[in-house]
């Protein structure tokens, strides 16, 4: 049976990984040098998602700010929010990041909630705040927009993040409709590989999805202090976001471009 | 409508047609629904699942309503409605991000209340968005797929193929469903059903521009930012009153648009 699946994870599957082997222009970059013992201290990660449950043990008290996007008339506004999660998904991402970069600060930008359902406007407004106001140098986007109307605004925001030295880490979306910003060149786009290894990631030299990380049967934090076993590209992105935070902590002042290059150089298929 | 007797007669005839169309569509479900049912039937077999269902979004109430379900544990769920931005299905619908939960854990508060109303609480959920060009229009869920040790990433990709079929089926039923809705709204705008006082003597047809009223109602059928089927249909219908010069202008505009559309879109690439 052969079906044309929009399978961004396929290049990272066991049967295909041999093809990813590459020397690259500089060989393998040692992880000890890239981030070593860095814990993410001094780096703030924004999680644009369903909110983050501050008191969940997996978040380790690292949530420093919570905002939400709300509709006010015809506009969207960012307002202070309770440190809660309407689904559990944002808390899952926060837990993954905290487990790998325990001293990274976490900022929650909730773009889901009543009236915000699937709205590109809420997402774009939350992303704008994450880039310009949150103080984060890494933003995890385990969701995206499929609205063509927001192709332009989100493209502009992806460039804005790049120029403002904020790294956007975006989960690829295995659906038949193009989704943004995961397909933009300025972001780090991530799909799931099929290894049960949080510290394994692969660089795919064939864009748009350039990184494969742990996203299969991941034990994650969820709403109400619970945990679940889940699968999806959504959970691969925060693994890369966490390592990016550690790289940025170890090398203050480096750019998104340099961070991406180090992620490629330290990938399991490098060298 | 110069004859005082004709508006009431026309209105009564329209009401009679609308009533019969509503009943007939219940007796003989639209073709799209049969296809939708076959999609979940196939999903249950392919995933060896306890249940599979498709929830369709109702914009008016902003709820997801389970339209079809299959499998030993699925049938009781048909008609169940839940908020469009909470729970696993709500998250997948709101973000368009596919998600698999292998084990919902010991205390799955996410949507236990909803699940319990169907008499069945699953341990594993595969949820993918049903998408059209405007974004999510529903969610396909597969509960407790039985293939032990299956690759959840591959399963998500495969479920997305089923979701694409669901999209086609839902779109196919849209014109039929919307036409019935448009007829009902138009009759309501015209003052039907007439109150007893109106029946006693006064004309039941308010003094409104009927065509403009129907035009406004038709355009309301399109979601904000979505595929604007009815807006286009309305514009074309109104253009039929144009003079031959104006029609010539419309043709020139359409031809220019067609030439532009023929060019390859820069973001329509796939792998």
Interface residues (C-beta under 8 A of the other chain):
Chain A: X3 X5 X6 X7 X8 X9 X13 X50 X86 X87 X88 X89 X112 X113 X114 X115 X116 X117 X118 X120 X142 X143 X144 X145 X146 X147 X148 X149 X151 X171 X173 X174 X175 X176 X177 X178 X179 X183 X192 X194 X206 X215 X216 X217 X222 X223 X224 X226 X227 X228 X229 X230 X231 X232 X233 X234
Chain B: X62 X84 X85 X86 X87 X88 X90 X91 X93 X94 X95 X96 X97 X98 X99 X100 X101 X102 X103 X104 X105 X106 X107 X108 X109 X110 X128 X129 X131 X132 X133 X134 X135 X136 X151 X152 X153 X154 X156 X157 X158 X160 X161 X163 X164 X225 X267 X268 X270 X271
